[in-house]
């Protein structure tokens, strides 16, 4: 049994609290661009018929549903999250979808994925690796459960390199976003978001972490002027 750290328990409690309005805030605060980012990320997978995909930190199931919509009916998706509140919202969305028989949900943290090694053809995590306390262990676990040749696709926020756009982005992220989030949900949660993005490793460092975890052919794609980044690694 994996024991969460105090920080991990705090993050889990925060996401439990904001789960009821999580989807609404995502759409409002990203102006709907988050959907396009998820579509791009899922497009990096290469899943064969009868394959299996693990969506880590699945939250309310957006990525799991996107995978189901873009893969053969024979593909099974497992959504995993350590926050029960998010899984409850995800279960409602999945039950109301045409993919209800293809998506299963599991309550578990990224650092202790409860599945055998070499099981999945693809692993995804969208806006979740930032919240994994032991990221190196989480990446190693993702690599462990992939079949040889399977891909891990990681979508995460990043900081734009262009000075002008970085200034506009930083102002929105650190001032406007927490204000709007506070009106609809918890201000503290939407202050945590920009703070956690600011402390996330630079792209080169994170790609090295993926390599150290066992991934090969690691690369990244900048999205929307570098607001978000998609990292791709292959299990050798």
C-alpha angles and dihedrals in degrees: 000000000000115000114213118224120239088261091050092051090050092052091048092051091049093053091045088057097049097040096100093061100025097108094046093051093046091056095044098044096045095038086235094299091120089074091058091049091052092049090052092048094049089048089066092065122097106202121172124213111284089021130141130228128193118208107198119203086014093174109180092354103258095137094041090054091047091052091050092051092053103041134068118278089250092066117101122209125200117197115202128190136157093216116084094195091059092046091053091055090044092051090055092052094045093047089054093050133084088243097063093117094052102049125071125183128219130187106225141116125252091243092062109034106186097218135096122264121267093020107121133065091204140012125199135185122179121194089338110094088072089064096049107107095205099037095173091056091045092053091047090052091050090052092046096057094047122097116236106281093022119133132231114206117193122188116192142156117260139180117261116242097212106096096219095045090043090057093050092044094047092050091051094043098047102035114017099037096054090047094053091041090052092053093054104025136348118335091203091060092053091047088053090056099064091038091054092047091051092055095045113113120263115262095259092050094047092049088053089052088054090050091049089052090059104267122138132200090029115185140155140217123208115222129199098357091319098305088127134020132204115209120196127193132173126219106234 
